[in-house]
Amino acid sequence: MNKKLIELRRKLTEKLKEARELIDAGKVEEGQKATQEAQEIKDQIVLEEQMQELEDTVADDNEVVEVKEVEETRTTKKKTETRTALVKFLQGRKLSKEERDVLVETTTPGEDQNSVAVIIPQDIYTEINELKRQYKPLKQFVDVQATSTTSGSFVYENGDTIEPFVDITEATEIGELMSPTLKQQKFAITDKGGILPISNTLLADEKGGLVKYINKWLARKSVVTDNRKILSILKENGIKLNASTHAQIKSAINTKLDPELLSGAVVITNQNGFDIMDQWVDATGKPILQPNPTDPTKKMLSGITIEVYANTNIPDVDGASPVYIGNLEEAIKFMDREEMALAVSKEAGFTKNLTLIRAIQRDDVVTKDTQSYLNISLTAPTEQPVVYVKNVTEATAASVEPTTPAYNPETPTTGDEGTQNPTE
């Protein structure tokens, strides 16, 4: 604040005090005059503040680039320090106080309850989450909730239990609403982990290659772990039925799923299931599946996007392909502790000149509304649908022009042009 603003604020305080004393003394006209002068001083303060802000903007115009460069430098430095600290921990080297502050130590489960690990720093954990999006995580379709506790519970209400308001008239006593039918679901965070053998040659790399390699491995491992747990819940629940035709599935979507949930619906299947659906055609031979207008690489069934996973990730069961259709966000709750810890052992891989890195993630996956999706066992139809091509044939015939016999001078003709004489 400049000197002029300070002086104006001092004058405003004095003038307001003067106005208050005059008003309290019953001197109305003098009090009004003092109040008007106070308002003028306030207007000057507002104008001066605006001018100062504009002047500061002009003065700082040439410093914007420099400030941005300083911020980028700080961010890069912080990322470098984080990576350096993590690499030094993996190498078993001594960490400085600043590096220990970057890494948070934690105990890891196992035979040795006192074994020490470190929680992956937030910036590296963010990179891992970005990589996970490349490996088709099912987690993106379910209800994900972050938690800082190891256990607990949550409540939810099925949409079909909600009662409407009742009609009331003037002077009519309003009755109590029925209490919502809530369901409670408990969760318990568990630790899931894997071992990454890594060469000591790669472990000696401090230039970013090591962290990049570990991040890609952790991302793929995490997606496979999450998908397997989600798929196990999908397989056990849902509205189960067998189907082989589009008509059967369409009827199930129309009659068995809550229409209010279809806006967030998705189709999950494997390659075999998609191949069966992709060969469906209507009565005119047009394919049933339609391209997704927002993503040409995908197709849609009854307006619902189809997500295809490899047969190795979603295998067939007894010759039938699993197809899950519905709102999976209402079906599954993913309780994410948002922590991933790394522990290192050089002794375990001593005979192979390897260092073993153990990664552990903490989460739990539980059910919500088991009736919010279809659990379909899809098989190929035994008979191919009849395709009517009448319109196609007529269109083809109409497009063919009648031909005139070629003229032969040796062939006698009658008076009618183009008609052969039956006698020679």
Helices and strands as residue ranges (DSSP letters): H 3-24, H 28-60, G 61-63, H 64-90, H 97-102, E 104-107, E 116-119, H 122-132, G 133-135, G 138-141, E 143-146, E 151-157, G 159-161, E 182-188, E 190-199, H 200-203, H 209-236, E 239-243, H 246-256, G 259-264, E 266-270, H 271-278, E 290-292, E 295-301, E 304-309, E 321-326, H 328-331, E 332-345, G 350-352, E 354-367, E 373-378, H 390-398
